[in-house]
Amino acid sequence: MSVAMMRKSSVVAKASRKAVVVQAAKKTAKKVVTSDSLWYGPDRPQYLGAFSGDTPSYLTGEFPGDYGWDTAGFSADPETFSRYRTTEVIHARWAMLGALGCIVPELLKDSFPIAEPVWFKAGSQIFAEGGLDYLGNESLIHAQSILAILAFQVVVMSQAESFRNAGEAPGVEGLDSLYPGGPFDPLSLADDPETFSELKVKEIKNGRLAMFSMFGFYVQAIVTGKGPLENLSEHLADPGVNNAFASATKFTPQ
């Protein structure tokens, strides 16, 4: 009898936690639209301004970054829309981190003894005899085993994704899976709903730009075999010779 009661209590506890997550998500969703915000609602800016035409009925301006553009109808289904929205925000955040990580080593190469500042070559240093030293300093991060790094990433990322999907972590419950806030907002930037709405727009706009930037970095790496800042400096030194059109006419991967 006691075992049955314990199981029943466990089920009730899980249901209660799920209800808390749902309520938190609803509260977060209510913060999205603010009447004073330029970027939300039917009068928000459109992707082509006055030439945008009719906006699809399912794009109501409720979510950040909605400019009324979905010519292929990818977001017509609410569940698909929600999934794509989550995927876009997560990819945008990774792209912003990635773009920063691609240019920082090149910026710091004259100040730190970085063995390989070019982003797509830096990882190969782990196979060198001395391993990979963060910022050229082995006292910071001294990586020597690709298997250890892989195992660490699998464990950490699986836990992070598990917490994100559940909307809770040890000691923390009732978080929104996309905009958790709470302990993940130590500066309390999201306390004001109006500010929170504006920050969401800024995040997705910068994230979309970062995704395009990362694509550009990939193409530059394939075509020129150089980092983004080196390509930029060469272009500024001689724009007529070092540009995308010149590279396109002699497409030979490096």
C-alpha positions in Angstrom: 0.0 0.0 0.0 2.8 2.4 0.9 4.5 1.7 -2.4 1.4 2.5 -4.3 0.9 5.7 -2.4 4.6 6.7 -3.1 4.1 6.1 -6.8 0.9 8.1 -6.8 2.7 11.0 -5.0 5.5 10.9 -7.6 2.9 11.1 -10.4 1.2 14.0 -8.7 4.5 15.8 -8.2 5.5 15.4 -11.8 2.1 16.7 -12.9 2.5 19.7 -10.6 5.9 20.5 -12.0 4.5 20.3 -15.5 1.7 22.6 -14.6 4.2 25.1 -13.2 6.2 25.0 -16.5 3.0 25.5 -18.6 1.9 28.4 -16.4 5.4 30.0 -16.7 5.3 29.6 -20.4 1.9 31.3 -20.6 3.1 34.2 -18.5 6.1 34.6 -20.7 4.0 34.5 -23.8 1.8 37.3 -22.4 4.9 39.5 -22.1 5.7 39.2 -25.8 3.3 41.8 -27.2 3.3 45.3 -25.8 1.1 48.0 -27.2 3.9 50.6 -27.2 6.4 48.5 -29.1 7.2 49.3 -32.7 8.2 45.8 -33.5 5.0 43.9 -32.6 1.3 43.9 -33.8 -0.3 44.6 -37.1 1.4 47.9 -37.6 5.0 46.5 -37.2 7.6 47.0 -40.0 7.2 44.7 -42.9 10.0 43.0 -44.8 9.5 45.2 -47.9 7.9 48.1 -46.3 4.9 49.5 -48.3 5.6 46.9 -51.1 5.2 43.9 -48.8 1.7 43.1 -49.9 -0.7 41.1 -47.8 0.7 39.5 -44.6 -0.2 35.8 -44.0 -3.0 35.6 -41.5 -0.9 33.3 -39.2 1.8 36.0 -38.9 0.1 38.3 -36.4 3.2 40.1 -35.1 3.0 38.3 -31.8 6.6 37.1 -31.8 9.9 39.0 -32.2 11.4 39.2 -35.6 8.1 38.7 -37.5 8.2 40.9 -40.6 5.3 39.2 -42.3 7.4 37.1 -44.7 6.6 33.5 -45.3 6.1 33.1 -49.1 6.6 29.3 -48.9 4.1 28.9 -46.1 6.5 27.1 -43.8 4.9 28.5 -40.6 1.2 28.0 -41.6 1.0 25.0 -39.1 1.2 26.3 -35.5 3.2 23.4 -34.3 5.7 23.7 -37.2 5.8 27.5 -36.6 6.7 26.9 -32.9 9.4 24.3 -33.8 11.0 26.5 -36.5 10.9 29.5 -34.2 12.7 27.6 -31.4 15.2 26.3 -33.9 15.9 29.7 -35.4 16.5 31.3 -32.0 18.9 28.5 -30.9 20.8 28.6 -34.2 21.0 32.4 -33.9 22.5 32.2 -30.5 25.1 29.7 -31.6 25.9 31.8 -34.7 26.5 34.9 -32.6 28.9 32.9 -30.4 30.5 31.3 -33.4 31.0 34.6 -35.3 32.7 36.1 -32.3 34.9 33.0 -31.9 36.0 33.2 -35.5 37.3 36.8 -35.3 38.6 37.1 -31.8 41.7 34.9 -32.3 42.6 37.0 -35.4 42.2 40.2 -33.4 44.4 38.9 -30.6 47.1 37.2 -32.6 49.5 40.1 -32.1 48.9 40.3 -28.4 48.9 36.6 -27.5 51.1 33.7 -28.6 48.2 32.0 -30.5 49.7 29.1 -32.6 46.9 29.2 -35.2 44.5 32.2 -35.2 42.5 31.2 -38.2 39.2 29.7 -37.0 39.0 26.7 -39.3 42.6 25.6 -38.5 42.6 26.3 -34.8 41.0 23.0 -33.8 43.8 21.0 -35.5 46.2 22.2 -32.8 44.8 19.6 -30.5 46.6 17.0 -32.6 49.9 18.8 -32.3 52.5 17.4 -29.9 51.9 20.0 -27.2 48.1 20.0 -27.6 45.9 23.1 -27.8 46.4 26.0 -25.4 43.6 28.6 -25.1 45.0 32.1 -26.0 48.4 30.4 -26.2 48.5 30.0 -22.4 48.5 26.4 -21.1 47.5 27.5 -17.6 44.0 28.5 -19.0 42.9 25.6 -21.0 45.4 22.9 -22.1 43.5 20.4 -24.3 45.3 17.3 -25.3 42.6 14.7 -26.0 39.9 15.0 -28.7 38.1 12.1 -27.1 38.0 13.8 -23.7 36.6 17.0 -25.3 34.0 15.0 -27.2 32.9 13.2 -24.1 32.7 16.4 -22.1 30.6 18.1 -24.8 28.2 15.2 -25.1 27.6 15.1 -21.3 27.3 18.9 -20.9 25.1 19.5 -24.0 22.8 16.6 -23.3 22.2 17.9 -19.8 21.7 21.4 -21.1 19.2 20.3 -23.7 17.4 18.0 -21.2 17.0 21.0 -18.8 15.8 23.2 -21.6 13.2 20.8 -22.9 11.9 20.2 -19.4 11.9 23.8 -18.4 13.6 23.0 -15.2 17.0 22.2 -13.7 18.2 21.1 -10.2 16.9 23.7 -7.8 15.1 25.7 -10.6 11.6 25.0 -11.9 9.0 26.7 -14.0 11.3 28.2 -16.6 10.4 29.0 -20.2 12.4 26.7 -22.5 13.3 29.5 -24.9 13.6 32.5 -22.7 14.3 31.0 -19.2 15.2 34.1 -17.3 15.6 33.6 -13.6 19.2 32.5 -12.8 20.0 32.8 -16.5 19.3 36.6 -16.3 21.7 37.7 -13.6 21.4 41.4 -14.7 17.6 41.3 -14.5 17.4 42.6 -18.1 14.0 40.9 -18.6 12.3 42.2 -15.5 10.6 45.0 -17.4 8.2 43.5 -20.1 8.7 46.4 -22.5 12.5 46.1 -22.3 12.3 42.3 -22.6 10.2 42.6 -25.8 12.8 44.9 -27.3 15.7 42.7 -26.3 14.0 39.7 -28.0 13.8 41.7 -31.3 17.5 42.8 -31.0 18.5 39.2 -30.3 16.9 37.7 -33.3 18.0 40.5 -35.7 21.6 40.2 -34.6 21.3 36.4 -34.6 20.0 36.3 -38.2 22.9 38.6 -39.2 25.3 36.3 -37.4 24.0 33.3 -39.3 24.6 35.0 -42.6 28.1 36.0 -41.4 28.9 32.4 -40.5 27.9 31.3 -44.0 30.1 34.0 -45.4 33.0 32.8 -43.3 32.5 29.3 -44.6 32.5 30.4 -48.2 35.6 32.6 -47.7 37.5 29.7 -46.0 36.7 27.4 -48.9 37.6 30.0 -51.6 40.5 31.8 -50.1 41.8 29.6 -47.4 42.1 32.7 -45.1 40.3 34.1 -42.1 37.6 36.8 -42.3 39.8 39.6 -40.9 42.7 38.8 -43.3 40.2 38.8 -46.2 38.8 42.1 -45.0 42.2 43.7 -44.7 43.2 42.5 -48.2 40.0 43.8 -49.6 40.4 47.3 -48.0 44.0 47.4 -49.3 43.0 46.7 -52.9 39.2 46.5 -53.4 39.4 46.3 -57.1 41.5 43.1 -57.0 40.4 41.4 -53.8 36.6 41.1 -53.9 33.9 38.5 -54.2 33.5 38.9 -58.0 37.2 38.3 -58.5 37.1 35.2 -56.3 34.0 33.9 -58.1 35.8 33.9 -61.5 38.6 31.7 -60.1 36.9 29.4 -57.8 39.6 27.0 -56.6 39.1 25.8 -53.1 42.3 26.3 -51.0 
